[in-house]
């Protein structure tokens, strides 16, 4: 059985089940695998002949082991991953992977739906109830709310920056009710994330059985390895062929999922970490000095408005370093290896807007702001790298354009067509914000008074 440890290295090791139910480690670190199991080139190449649920079983079972019997794990995967992930050719060697076909039209559906069903299984085994607190900069909240909606053993509290999400993103969180409560706070995503982490470590709240469902939780992050294996299997032709992934990056769960897939044996030439104007990671990779963006900048690609990504703790540990939840680097990672594996670049809002317009003009297809950041970063890398011009690339499109109608209308004078899942949300009434939260003490008092 593979065990997991805290990135802060000051908490007992746990198995996969315990890591999922705890969410964050008690020392405020994030759980990470003691060892990453590997697949050989032939196994990875064989995924060409498999559908996503079969790929998922082959990958996840290597880590979950016998904690979940085969039939139950297959059932969990089939119920969670019951939607398509199209990979479409754009031009020359470049492809786009559309992870926006799930029930909330966001790539977060892959991780949230898988985590929800894994957690539901483990809670039944343990005969326990939990309260999930999840912080969101936009898409995570809706995906988590929908994934855990009406689950009997689980209550969900979503914290979001009320002035920095789109109307549709907000309504995906605020129209459900029942076991889901969405609270818009007067602040930034980083404030939401800080309140959640403080609650997990608060001794006064231990009896609530609090846990997380954003990428703090390893069970939310791990399924994100799956679409890297899927995308790779659909564009490659030769055993061991390498690809480039351009990854829109906010809290860095998406990129770390790809890096875990890479360590498991996925042949990757380069990861492109594409961030918006919250550029703490590209600056760190260039200079070796880490400095948070405080407060985070409000950009068009709102789900990436993160000034201090939680998952840097995992990423930096994967390269031999250590950083804590406050942004203090305790041990420098191997920056040369990071630079070898990852091309990190910041994309301005102006360049994002230009990419949306140029992409539509050239390919007659609407690209949303986060995907536009990834596409822009890929073009920058293509210009810089002479040796990789014949290497295939996959850019990850993380959300449906209809979730950002104001931006699309203003730039293209086109109203993106609403998928049916979003049409239903638009017509629903919202539950009003239950409390005004400006500080952690406000949130703590709300929890103690209502749960």
DOGU-649606 format. One record per residue (C-alpha): residue in three letters; x, y, z. Coordinates in Angstrom, 1 decimal. Layout:
BEGIN
+-----+--------+--------+--------+
:  aa :     xx :     yy :     zz :
+-----+--------+--------+--------+
: ALA :      X :      Y :      Z :
...
+-----+--------+--------+--------+
! end
This chain:
BEGIN
+-----+--------+--------+--------+
:  aa :     xx :     yy :     zz :
+-----+--------+--------+--------+
: UNK :    0.0 :    0.0 :    0.0 :
: UNK :    1.4 :    3.4 :   -1.0 :
: UNK :    1.4 :    5.9 :    1.9 :
: UNK :    1.2 :    9.6 :    1.8 :
: UNK :    3.1 :   12.2 :    3.8 :
: UNK :    2.6 :   15.9 :    4.5 :
: UNK :    4.6 :   18.4 :    2.5 :
: UNK :    5.4 :   20.2 :    5.8 :
: UNK :    6.9 :   16.9 :    7.1 :
: UNK :    5.4 :   17.3 :   10.5 :
: UNK :    2.4 :   15.0 :   10.5 :
: UNK :    1.9 :   11.2 :   10.6 :
: UNK :    1.8 :    9.3 :    7.3 :
: UNK :   -1.6 :    8.2 :    6.1 :
: UNK :   -3.1 :    5.9 :    3.4 :
: UNK :   -5.1 :    7.0 :    0.5 :
: UNK :   -8.4 :    6.7 :    2.3 :
: UNK :   -7.2 :    8.7 :    5.3 :
: UNK :   -5.8 :   11.4 :    3.0 :
: UNK :   -9.1 :   11.8 :    1.2 :
: UNK :  -11.1 :   12.1 :    4.4 :
: UNK :   -8.7 :   14.5 :    6.1 :
: UNK :   -8.1 :   16.7 :    3.1 :
: UNK :   -5.4 :   18.8 :    4.5 :
: UNK :   -2.7 :   17.4 :    6.8 :
: UNK :   -2.9 :   18.6 :   10.5 :
: UNK :    0.4 :   20.5 :   10.1 :
: UNK :   -1.2 :   22.6 :    7.3 :
: UNK :    0.8 :   20.7 :    4.7 :
: UNK :   -0.6 :   18.9 :    1.7 :
: UNK :   -0.6 :   15.1 :    1.3 :
: UNK :    1.7 :   13.7 :   -1.3 :
: UNK :    2.7 :   10.2 :   -2.4 :
: UNK :    5.7 :    8.6 :   -0.7 :
: UNK :    6.4 :    7.0 :   -4.0 :
: UNK :    4.9 :    7.3 :   -7.5 :
: UNK :    4.2 :    4.0 :   -9.2 :
: UNK :    5.2 :    3.7 :  -12.9 :
: UNK :    3.8 :    2.4 :  -16.1 :
: UNK :    6.1 :    1.3 :  -18.9 :
: UNK :    6.0 :    2.7 :  -22.5 :
: UNK :    4.0 :   -0.4 :  -23.7 :
: UNK :    1.3 :    0.1 :  -21.1 :
: UNK :    1.0 :    3.8 :  -21.9 :
: UNK :    0.9 :    3.0 :  -25.6 :
: UNK :   -1.9 :    0.5 :  -25.1 :
: UNK :   -4.2 :    3.2 :  -23.8 :
: UNK :   -4.8 :    4.1 :  -27.5 :
: UNK :   -7.2 :    1.2 :  -27.6 :
: UNK :   -9.0 :    2.0 :  -24.3 :
: UNK :  -11.8 :    4.4 :  -23.3 :
: UNK :  -11.4 :    7.0 :  -20.5 :
: UNK :  -12.9 :    4.8 :  -17.7 :
: UNK :  -10.6 :    1.9 :  -18.6 :
: UNK :   -7.6 :    4.2 :  -18.6 :
: UNK :   -8.7 :    5.6 :  -15.3 :
: UNK :   -8.9 :    2.1 :  -13.7 :
: UNK :   -5.4 :    1.2 :  -14.9 :
: UNK :   -3.9 :    4.4 :  -13.5 :
: UNK :   -5.9 :    4.9 :  -10.2 :
: UNK :   -5.7 :    1.2 :   -9.2 :
: UNK :   -1.9 :    1.5 :   -9.1 :
: UNK :   -2.2 :    4.0 :   -6.2 :
: UNK :   -5.5 :    3.0 :   -4.5 :
: UNK :   -4.4 :   -0.6 :   -4.4 :
: UNK :   -6.8 :   -2.9 :   -2.5 :
: UNK :   -8.5 :   -0.2 :   -0.5 :
: UNK :  -11.4 :   -0.4 :   -2.9 :
: UNK :  -12.4 :   -3.8 :   -4.5 :
: UNK :  -12.1 :   -3.9 :   -8.3 :
: UNK :  -15.9 :   -3.9 :   -9.0 :
: UNK :  -16.6 :   -1.0 :   -6.7 :
: UNK :  -13.7 :    1.0 :   -8.1 :
: UNK :  -14.9 :    0.4 :  -11.7 :
: UNK :  -18.4 :    1.5 :  -10.7 :
: UNK :  -17.1 :    4.7 :   -9.1 :
: UNK :  -15.1 :    5.5 :  -12.2 :
: UNK :  -17.9 :    4.7 :  -14.6 :
: UNK :  -20.4 :    6.9 :  -12.7 :
: UNK :  -17.9 :    9.8 :  -12.3 :
: UNK :  -16.4 :    9.9 :  -15.8 :
: UNK :  -19.6 :    9.5 :  -17.9 :
: UNK :  -18.9 :   12.4 :  -20.4 :
: UNK :  -16.7 :   12.9 :  -23.4 :
: UNK :  -13.3 :   14.7 :  -23.5 :
: UNK :  -12.8 :   15.6 :  -27.1 :
: UNK :   -9.3 :   16.2 :  -28.5 :
: UNK :   -9.3 :   18.2 :  -31.7 :
: UNK :   -6.7 :   19.1 :  -34.2 :
: UNK :   -6.1 :   22.8 :  -34.6 :
: UNK :   -3.2 :   23.3 :  -37.0 :
: UNK :    0.1 :   21.7 :  -37.9 :
: UNK :    1.2 :   19.8 :  -34.8 :
: UNK :   -1.1 :   21.5 :  -32.4 :
: UNK :   -4.2 :   20.0 :  -30.7 :
: UNK :   -6.8 :   21.3 :  -28.2 :
: UNK :   -8.2 :   19.1 :  -25.5 :
: UNK :  -11.7 :   20.2 :  -24.4 :
: UNK :  -12.4 :   19.3 :  -20.8 :
: UNK :  -15.6 :   21.3 :  -20.7 :
: UNK :  -18.2 :   18.7 :  -21.5 :
: UNK :  -19.0 :   17.6 :  -17.9 :
: UNK :  -22.1 :   18.8 :  -16.0 :
: UNK :  -20.6 :   22.1 :  -14.9 :
: UNK :  -18.7 :   22.7 :  -18.2 :
: UNK :  -15.3 :   22.8 :  -16.5 :
: UNK :  -12.3 :   20.6 :  -16.3 :
: UNK :  -12.8 :   20.5 :  -12.5 :
: UNK :  -15.7 :   18.0 :  -13.1 :
: UNK :  -13.1 :   15.2 :  -13.7 :
: UNK :  -11.5 :   15.6 :  -10.2 :
: UNK :  -14.6 :   16.7 :   -8.3 :
: UNK :  -16.9 :   13.9 :   -9.5 :
: UNK :  -14.3 :   11.2 :   -8.9 :
: UNK :  -13.5 :   12.5 :   -5.5 :
: UNK :  -17.2 :   12.7 :   -4.5 :
: UNK :  -17.8 :    9.1 :   -5.3 :
: UNK :  -14.5 :    7.9 :   -3.7 :
: UNK :  -15.4 :    9.9 :   -0.5 :
: UNK :  -18.9 :    8.6 :   -0.5 :
: UNK :  -17.6 :    5.1 :   -0.6 :
: UNK :  -15.1 :    5.6 :    2.2 :
: UNK :  -17.6 :    7.4 :    4.4 :
: UNK :  -20.0 :    4.5 :    4.1 :
: UNK :  -17.2 :    2.1 :    5.1 :
: UNK :  -16.3 :    4.3 :    8.1 :
: UNK :  -19.9 :    5.2 :    9.0 :
: UNK :  -18.9 :    8.9 :    9.2 :
: UNK :  -20.2 :   12.3 :    8.1 :
: UNK :  -18.1 :   15.2 :    7.0 :
: UNK :  -18.3 :   18.9 :    6.2 :
: UNK :  -16.4 :   20.0 :    3.1 :
: UNK :  -15.0 :   23.5 :    3.0 :
: UNK :  -13.8 :   24.4 :   -0.5 :
: UNK :  -12.3 :   27.7 :   -1.7 :
: UNK :  -12.8 :   28.6 :   -5.3 :
: UNK :  -11.6 :   31.3 :   -7.7 :
: UNK :  -14.5 :   30.3 :  -10.1 :
: UNK :  -14.9 :   26.8 :  -11.5 :
: UNK :  -14.0 :   24.6 :   -8.6 :
: UNK :  -16.9 :   25.7 :   -6.5 :
: UNK :  -19.5 :   24.9 :   -9.1 :
: UNK :  -17.9 :   21.5 :   -9.9 :
: UNK :  -17.7 :   20.6 :   -6.2 :
: UNK :  -21.2 :   21.8 :   -5.4 :
: UNK :  -22.7 :   19.8 :   -8.2 :
: UNK :  -20.6 :   16.7 :   -7.6 :
: UNK :  -21.5 :   16.4 :   -3.9 :
: UNK :  -25.1 :   17.7 :   -4.2 :
: UNK :  -27.6 :   15.6 :   -2.2 :
: UNK :  -25.0 :   13.2 :   -0.8 :
: UNK :  -26.4 :   12.2 :    2.6 :
: UNK :  -23.2 :   12.1 :    4.6 :
: UNK :  -21.6 :   15.3 :    3.3 :
: UNK :  -22.4 :   19.0 :    3.8 :
: UNK :  -20.6 :   21.4 :    1.5 :
: UNK :  -19.6 :   25.0 :    2.1 :
: UNK :  -18.1 :   26.9 :   -0.8 :
: UNK :  -16.2 :   30.2 :   -0.3 :
: UNK :  -15.8 :   32.4 :   -3.3 :
: UNK :  -14.6 :   36.0 :   -3.9 :
: UNK :  -18.0 :   37.6 :   -4.7 :
: UNK :  -16.7 :   40.3 :   -6.9 :
: UNK :  -14.4 :   38.2 :   -9.0 :
: UNK :  -16.5 :   35.4 :  -10.5 :
: UNK :  -18.8 :   35.5 :  -13.5 :
: UNK :  -22.5 :   35.4 :  -13.1 :
: UNK :  -22.7 :   31.9 :  -14.4 :
: UNK :  -19.9 :   30.7 :  -12.1 :
: UNK :  -21.7 :   32.2 :   -9.1 :
: UNK :  -25.1 :   30.7 :  -10.1 :
: UNK :  -23.6 :   27.2 :  -10.3 :
: UNK :  -22.8 :   27.5 :   -6.6 :
: UNK :  -25.8 :   29.5 :   -5.3 :
: UNK :  -28.8 :   27.8 :   -6.9 :
: UNK :  -28.6 :   24.4 :   -5.3 :
: UNK :  -29.3 :   24.6 :   -1.6 :
: UNK :  -30.0 :   21.5 :    0.4 :
: UNK :  -26.6 :   20.2 :    1.6 :
: UNK :  -24.7 :   23.0 :   -0.4 :
: UNK :  -24.1 :   26.5 :    1.0 :
: UNK :  -22.2 :   29.1 :   -1.0 :
: UNK :  -20.7 :   32.1 :    0.7 :
: UNK :  -19.4 :   35.1 :   -1.3 :
: UNK :  -16.7 :   36.9 :    0.8 :
: UNK :  -15.4 :   40.4 :    0.6 :
: UNK :  -11.9 :   39.6 :   -0.6 :
: UNK :   -9.8 :   37.5 :   -2.9 :
: UNK :   -9.5 :   33.8 :   -3.7 :
: UNK :   -6.4 :   33.7 :   -1.5 :
: UNK :   -8.5 :   34.9 :    1.4 :
: UNK :  -11.0 :   32.1 :    0.8 :
: UNK :   -8.2 :   29.6 :    0.6 :
: UNK :   -6.6 :   31.0 :    3.8 :
: UNK :   -9.9 :   30.8 :    5.7 :
: UNK :  -10.4 :   27.2 :    4.7 :
: UNK :   -6.8 :   26.2 :    5.7 :
: UNK :   -7.2 :   28.0 :    9.0 :
: UNK :  -10.5 :   26.1 :    9.7 :
: UNK :   -8.9 :   22.8 :    8.9 :
: UNK :   -6.1 :   23.5 :   11.5 :
: UNK :   -8.4 :   25.1 :   14.1 :
: UNK :   -8.6 :   22.9 :   17.3 :
: UNK :  -12.0 :   24.4 :   18.2 :
: UNK :  -13.5 :   23.0 :   15.0 :
: UNK :  -12.1 :   19.4 :   15.2 :
: UNK :  -15.5 :   17.9 :   16.1 :
: UNK :  -17.0 :   19.1 :   12.8 :
: UNK :  -14.9 :   16.6 :   10.7 :
: UNK :  -13.9 :   19.2 :    8.2 :
: UNK :  -12.3 :   18.2 :    4.9 :
: UNK :  -11.6 :   19.8 :    1.6 :
: UNK :  -12.6 :   19.1 :   -2.0 :
: UNK :  -10.5 :   21.4 :   -4.0 :
: UNK :   -7.0 :   20.4 :   -5.1 :
: UNK :   -5.8 :   20.7 :   -1.5 :
: UNK :   -7.3 :   17.2 :   -1.3 :
: UNK :   -5.1 :   14.7 :   -3.0 :
: UNK :   -8.3 :   12.8 :   -4.1 :
: UNK :   -9.3 :   15.8 :   -6.2 :
: UNK :   -5.9 :   16.2 :   -7.7 :
: UNK :   -5.1 :   12.6 :   -8.6 :
: UNK :   -7.9 :   12.1 :  -11.2 :
: UNK :   -6.4 :   15.1 :  -13.1 :
: UNK :   -3.6 :   12.7 :  -14.3 :
: UNK :   -6.2 :   10.9 :  -16.4 :
: UNK :   -6.9 :   13.4 :  -19.1 :
: UNK :   -3.1 :   13.7 :  -19.7 :
: UNK :   -3.0 :   10.0 :  -20.4 :
: UNK :   -6.1 :   10.2 :  -22.5 :
: UNK :   -4.9 :   13.2 :  -24.6 :
: UNK :   -1.6 :   11.6 :  -25.1 :
: UNK :   -3.1 :    8.4 :  -26.3 :
: UNK :   -5.3 :   10.2 :  -28.9 :
: UNK :   -2.6 :   12.2 :  -30.7 :
: UNK :    0.5 :   10.0 :  -30.7 :
: UNK :    1.4 :    7.3 :  -33.3 :
: UNK :    4.7 :    5.9 :  -32.1 :
: UNK :    5.8 :    4.0 :  -29.0 :
: UNK :    7.6 :    6.5 :  -26.6 :
: UNK :    6.6 :    9.5 :  -28.7 :
: UNK :    6.8 :   12.7 :  -26.7 :
: UNK :    4.3 :   15.6 :  -26.6 :
: UNK :    4.1 :   19.2 :  -25.2 :
: UNK :    1.2 :   20.1 :  -22.8 :
: UNK :    0.2 :   23.7 :  -22.4 :
: UNK :   -1.6 :   24.0 :  -19.0 :
: UNK :   -3.5 :   27.1 :  -17.9 :
: UNK :   -2.4 :   27.3 :  -14.2 :
: UNK :   -4.0 :   29.0 :  -11.2 :
: UNK :   -3.8 :   26.9 :   -8.0 :
: UNK :   -1.5 :   24.5 :   -9.9 :
: UNK :   -3.5 :   21.3 :   -9.3 :
: UNK :   -3.8 :   20.9 :  -13.0 :
: UNK :    0.0 :   21.1 :  -13.6 :
: UNK :    0.8 :   18.9 :  -10.7 :
: UNK :   -1.6 :   16.3 :  -12.0 :
: UNK :    0.3 :   16.4 :  -15.3 :
: UNK :    3.6 :   16.1 :  -13.5 :
: UNK :    2.4 :   13.0 :  -11.6 :
: UNK :    1.4 :   11.5 :  -14.9 :
: UNK :    4.9 :   12.3 :  -16.2 :
: UNK :    6.5 :   10.6 :  -13.2 :
: UNK :    4.2 :    7.6 :  -13.7 :
: UNK :    5.8 :    7.2 :  -17.2 :
: UNK :    3.8 :    9.5 :  -19.6 :
: UNK :    6.3 :   10.6 :  -22.3 :
: UNK :    6.3 :   14.4 :  -22.1 :
: UNK :    8.7 :   16.7 :  -23.9 :
: UNK :    7.7 :   19.9 :  -22.0 :
: UNK :    5.0 :   21.3 :  -19.8 :
: UNK :    4.0 :   24.9 :  -20.4 :
: UNK :    2.8 :   26.5 :  -17.2 :
: UNK :    0.6 :   29.4 :  -18.5 :
: UNK :   -0.4 :   31.9 :  -15.9 :
: UNK :   -2.2 :   35.2 :  -16.1 :
: UNK :   -0.8 :   38.4 :  -14.6 :
: UNK :   -0.5 :   36.6 :  -11.2 :
: UNK :    3.1 :   35.7 :  -12.2 :
: UNK :    4.6 :   34.5 :   -8.9 :
: UNK :    5.7 :   31.1 :  -10.5 :
: UNK :    7.4 :   32.4 :  -13.7 :
: UNK :    9.3 :   34.9 :  -11.6 :
: UNK :   10.4 :   32.2 :   -9.2 :
: UNK :   11.5 :   29.9 :  -12.0 :
: UNK :   13.6 :   32.8 :  -13.5 :
: UNK :   15.0 :   34.3 :  -10.4 :
: UNK :   15.0 :   31.5 :   -7.7 :
: UNK :   13.3 :   34.0 :   -5.3 :
: UNK :    9.7 :   33.3 :   -4.4 :
: UNK :    7.3 :   36.2 :   -3.7 :
: UNK :    3.6 :   36.0 :   -3.5 :
: UNK :    1.3 :   38.3 :   -5.5 :
: UNK :   -0.5 :   40.1 :   -2.7 :
: UNK :   -3.3 :   40.9 :   -3.3 :
: UNK :   -3.9 :   38.7 :   -6.3 :
: UNK :   -4.7 :   40.5 :   -9.6 :
: UNK :   -8.2 :   40.4 :  -11.0 :
: UNK :   -7.8 :   39.1 :  -14.6 :
: UNK :  -10.1 :   38.0 :  -17.4 :
: UNK :   -9.1 :   34.4 :  -16.7 :
: UNK :  -10.7 :   34.6 :  -13.3 :
: UNK :  -10.2 :   31.0 :  -12.2 :
: UNK :   -6.5 :   31.6 :  -12.3 :
: UNK :   -6.5 :   34.7 :  -10.1 :
: UNK :   -4.2 :   33.0 :   -7.4 :
: UNK :   -1.3 :   34.9 :   -5.8 :
: UNK :    0.0 :   32.0 :   -3.9 :
: UNK :   -0.9 :   28.6 :   -5.3 :
: UNK :   -1.4 :   25.8 :   -2.8 :
: UNK :    0.0 :   23.1 :   -5.0 :
: UNK :    3.4 :   24.7 :   -5.3 :
: UNK :    4.1 :   22.8 :   -2.1 :
: UNK :    3.7 :   19.5 :   -4.1 :
: UNK :    5.4 :   20.8 :   -7.2 :
: UNK :    8.4 :   22.1 :   -5.3 :
: UNK :    8.7 :   18.9 :   -3.3 :
: UNK :    8.7 :   16.8 :   -6.5 :
: UNK :   11.9 :   18.7 :   -7.4 :
: UNK :   13.6 :   18.2 :   -4.0 :
: UNK :   12.5 :   21.4 :   -2.3 :
: UNK :   10.1 :   22.5 :    0.4 :
: UNK :    7.7 :   25.5 :    0.7 :
: UNK :    5.0 :   25.9 :    3.4 :
: UNK :    1.5 :   27.3 :    3.2 :
: UNK :    2.7 :   30.9 :    4.0 :
: UNK :    5.1 :   30.9 :    1.0 :
: UNK :    8.2 :   30.5 :    3.0 :
: UNK :   10.8 :   28.4 :    1.0 :
: UNK :   12.5 :   26.1 :    3.5 :
: UNK :   14.6 :   24.2 :    1.0 :
: UNK :   15.2 :   25.3 :   -2.6 :
: UNK :   14.2 :   22.8 :   -5.3 :
: UNK :   16.3 :   21.8 :   -8.3 :
: UNK :   15.5 :   24.8 :  -10.4 :
: UNK :   17.4 :   23.6 :  -13.4 :
: UNK :   15.3 :   20.4 :  -13.5 :
: UNK :   12.2 :   22.6 :  -13.2 :
: UNK :   13.3 :   24.7 :  -16.1 :
: UNK :   14.1 :   21.6 :  -18.1 :
: UNK :   10.6 :   20.2 :  -17.6 :
: UNK :    8.5 :   23.3 :  -17.4 :
: UNK :    8.3 :   26.5 :  -19.5 :
: UNK :    6.7 :   29.1 :  -17.2 :
: UNK :    5.2 :   32.2 :  -18.7 :
: UNK :    2.8 :   35.0 :  -17.7 :
: UNK :    0.2 :   36.2 :  -20.2 :
: UNK :   -1.4 :   39.6 :  -19.9 :
: UNK :   -5.1 :   40.4 :  -20.3 :
: UNK :   -4.4 :   42.3 :  -23.5 :
: UNK :   -2.7 :   39.2 :  -25.0 :
: UNK :   -5.5 :   37.0 :  -23.8 :
: UNK :   -8.1 :   39.2 :  -25.5 :
: UNK :   -6.0 :   39.3 :  -28.7 :
: UNK :   -5.8 :   35.4 :  -28.6 :
: UNK :   -9.6 :   35.1 :  -28.4 :
: UNK :  -10.0 :   37.4 :  -31.4 :
: UNK :   -7.2 :   35.9 :  -33.5 :
: UNK :   -8.2 :   32.3 :  -32.7 :
: UNK :  -11.8 :   32.9 :  -33.9 :
: UNK :  -10.5 :   34.8 :  -37.0 :
: UNK :   -8.1 :   32.0 :  -38.0 :
: UNK :  -10.0 :   28.9 :  -36.9 :
: UNK :  -13.7 :   30.1 :  -36.7 :
: UNK :  -13.9 :   28.7 :  -33.1 :
: UNK :  -14.5 :   30.4 :  -29.8 :
: UNK :  -11.8 :   29.9 :  -27.2 :
: UNK :  -12.5 :   31.0 :  -23.6 :
: UNK :  -10.1 :   33.2 :  -21.5 :
: UNK :   -8.2 :   30.3 :  -19.7 :
: UNK :   -7.7 :   28.3 :  -22.9 :
: UNK :   -6.6 :   31.6 :  -24.6 :
: UNK :   -3.9 :   32.0 :  -21.9 :
: UNK :   -2.7 :   28.4 :  -22.6 :
: UNK :   -2.8 :   29.0 :  -26.4 :
: UNK :   -0.8 :   32.2 :  -26.2 :
: UNK :    1.8 :   30.6 :  -24.0 :
: UNK :    2.2 :   27.8 :  -26.5 :
: UNK :    2.8 :   30.3 :  -29.3 :
: UNK :    5.5 :   32.0 :  -27.2 :
: UNK :    7.1 :   28.6 :  -26.6 :
: UNK :    7.0 :   27.7 :  -30.3 :
: UNK :    8.8 :   30.9 :  -31.2 :
: UNK :   11.5 :   30.3 :  -28.6 :
: UNK :   12.1 :   26.6 :  -29.1 :
: UNK :   13.6 :   25.6 :  -32.4 :
: UNK :   14.1 :   22.0 :  -31.5 :
: UNK :   10.5 :   21.2 :  -30.6 :
: UNK :    8.8 :   22.5 :  -33.7 :
: UNK :    7.9 :   19.1 :  -34.9 :
: UNK :    6.7 :   17.9 :  -31.5 :
: UNK :    2.9 :   17.6 :  -31.1 :
: UNK :    1.2 :   19.8 :  -28.5 :
: UNK :   -2.0 :   19.6 :  -26.5 :
: UNK :   -3.4 :   22.8 :  -25.1 :
: UNK :   -6.0 :   22.3 :  -22.3 :
: UNK :   -9.3 :   24.2 :  -22.7 :
: UNK :  -10.5 :   24.3 :  -19.2 :
: UNK :  -14.1 :   25.7 :  -19.4 :
: UNK :  -16.9 :   26.4 :  -21.8 :
: UNK :  -16.9 :   29.8 :  -23.4 :
: UNK :  -20.6 :   30.3 :  -22.4 :
: UNK :  -19.4 :   30.7 :  -18.8 :
: UNK :  -17.8 :   34.0 :  -19.8 :
: UNK :  -20.4 :   35.6 :  -22.1 :
: UNK :  -19.6 :   39.2 :  -21.3 :
: UNK :  -16.0 :   38.7 :  -22.4 :
: UNK :  -16.9 :   36.8 :  -25.6 :
: UNK :  -19.6 :   39.3 :  -26.6 :
: UNK :  -17.4 :   42.3 :  -26.0 :
: UNK :  -14.5 :   40.8 :  -28.0 :
: UNK :  -16.3 :   38.9 :  -30.8 :
: UNK :  -19.8 :   40.4 :  -30.8 :
: UNK :  -21.0 :   36.8 :  -30.6 :
: UNK :  -23.1 :   35.3 :  -27.8 :
: UNK :  -21.8 :   31.8 :  -27.1 :
: UNK :  -24.4 :   29.1 :  -27.2 :
: UNK :  -25.4 :   27.8 :  -23.8 :
: UNK :  -25.0 :   24.1 :  -23.2 :
: UNK :  -28.2 :   22.5 :  -21.7 :
: UNK :  -26.5 :   22.2 :  -18.2 :
: UNK :  -25.9 :   25.9 :  -18.1 :
: UNK :  -29.4 :   26.8 :  -19.5 :
: UNK :  -31.0 :   25.1 :  -16.5 :
: UNK :  -28.7 :   27.1 :  -14.1 :
: UNK :  -29.6 :   30.4 :  -15.7 :
: UNK :  -33.3 :   29.9 :  -15.0 :
: UNK :  -32.8 :   29.0 :  -11.4 :
: UNK :  -33.2 :   31.3 :   -8.4 :
: UNK :  -30.3 :   31.9 :   -6.1 :
: UNK :  -30.1 :   31.4 :   -2.4 :
: UNK :  -29.0 :   34.7 :   -0.9 :
: UNK :  -25.5 :   35.1 :    0.7 :
: UNK :  -26.1 :   33.7 :    4.2 :
: UNK :  -23.5 :   35.9 :    6.0 :
: UNK :  -21.1 :   38.8 :    5.4 :
: UNK :  -17.6 :   37.5 :    5.9 :
: UNK :  -14.6 :   39.8 :    6.1 :
: UNK :  -12.3 :   37.9 :    8.4 :
: UNK :  -11.6 :   34.4 :    9.6 :
: UNK :  -13.4 :   35.0 :   12.9 :
: UNK :  -16.6 :   35.8 :   11.0 :
: UNK :  -16.4 :   32.5 :    9.2 :
: UNK :  -15.6 :   30.5 :   12.4 :
: UNK :  -18.5 :   32.1 :   14.2 :
: UNK :  -20.8 :   31.2 :   11.3 :
: UNK :  -19.7 :   27.6 :   11.4 :
: UNK :  -20.2 :   27.3 :   15.1 :
: UNK :  -23.6 :   28.9 :   15.0 :
: UNK :  -25.0 :   26.9 :   12.0 :
: UNK :  -23.4 :   23.4 :   12.0 :
+-----+--------+--------+--------+
! end
